[in-house]
Amino acid sequence: MRTERVAVAPGVELAVDCWEAAGPVSGAASFLLVHGLASNARMWDGVAAALAEAGHEALTVDLRGHGRSSKPDDGYDVPTVAGDVGTLIEALGLDRPIVAGQSWGGNVVLELAAGNPTAARGIALIDGGWLDLRSAFPDWEACRTALAPPRLVGTPVTDVERYIRSAHADWPETGIRGTLANFEVRPDGTIAPWLTFERHMTVLRGLWEHRPAERYPLIAVPALLCPADDGDLEGHGRKRSAVDAAAGAMPNARVQWFQGDHDIHAQHPVELAGALLAIAADGAAW
């Protein structure tokens, strides 16, 4: 795996991890994997490794404000971030990759495919892409209050790692290390999220303003929707309704449920990679 920095806008460079295919198959599609809010590229390590092992180039990216990428003060609305991803595809010379996005990243990928129909040959929406915060909250103030992130700056990294390992005991090491990569470890042994609180709230406001239902009919490529069932019966009913509405409004979509956490790419990387490979194998036939 090698890392590159790619300019996508004035003053904005994105860090990209590139996983070369093991025994590449001629004509095999590349995969571009997009993380969620307050996350980072390394959460996809397990999936990327499995895709590369299957003969496909896989690339993971830190979006603006996140991870090792540039951290401008603006440009965090969903269309601008989707534009970053489209520019990245062009700059890297990728030939219509399959693009997957998790959570907020799913909405970003949806926006990319709606606004730039030739950018991807297929998309995958991983427990996101249908996120419509205005349907969940009466107003922005309620949304902001409910979804503001905890203030973690200054927490000892040992405490953070202990919590992550106890909360996700069934996750593979790639998922644990990927989650830890959400934070800068400072010289005194404490952490700070790479995405600052202020920028987190700006991203959240951009997601509040996004209307995914307006984009569904514009998706011209095969779309795989991978929602997670975490055992919350009440939440599952609402999610199923949203997923069914999204899949029904897209011209060429199918749904594959996963049992597990919101971060199913970190929890079940091999299984999710298998679902993504199906897009490359038979997406055109859906």
HELIX and SHEET records of a PDB file:
HELIX    1   1 ALA A   41  TRP A   44  5                                   4    
HELIX    2   2 ASP A   45  GLU A   53  1                                   9    
HELIX    3   3 VAL A   78  LEU A   92  1                                  15    
HELIX    4   4 TRP A  104  GLY A  115  1                                  12    
HELIX    5   5 LEU A  133  ALA A  136  1                                   4    
HELIX    6   6 TRP A  140  LEU A  147  1                                   8    
HELIX    7   7 VAL A  157  ALA A  167  1                                  11    
HELIX    8   8 GLU A  173  LEU A  180  1                                   8    
HELIX    9   9 PHE A  197  GLU A  209  1                                  13    
HELIX   10  10 PRO A  212  GLU A  214  5                                   3    
HELIX   11  11 TYR A  216  LEU A  218  5                                   3    
HELIX   12  12 LEU A  233  ALA A  249  1                                  17    
HELIX   13  13 ILE A  264  GLN A  267  1                                   4    
HELIX   14  14 PRO A  269  ASP A  282  1                                  14    
HELIX   15  15 GLY A  283  ALA A  285  5                                   3    
SHEET    1   A 8 ARG A   2  ALA A   9  0                                        
SHEET    2   A 8 VAL A  12  TRP A  19 -1                                        
SHEET    3   A 8 ALA A  58  VAL A  61 -1                                        
SHEET    4   A 8 PHE A  31  VAL A  34  1                                        
SHEET    5   A 8 ILE A  98  GLN A 102  1                                        
SHEET    6   A 8 GLY A 122  ILE A 126  1                                        
SHEET    7   A 8 ALA A 223  CYS A 226  1                                        
SHEET    8   A 8 ALA A 253  VAL A 255  1                                        
SHEET    1   B 2 PHE A 183  VAL A 185  0                                        
SHEET    2   B 2 ILE A 191  PRO A 193 -1                                        
SHEET    1   C 2 ALA A 228  ASP A 229  0                                        
SHEET    2   C 2 PHE A 258  GLN A 259  1                                        
END                                                                             
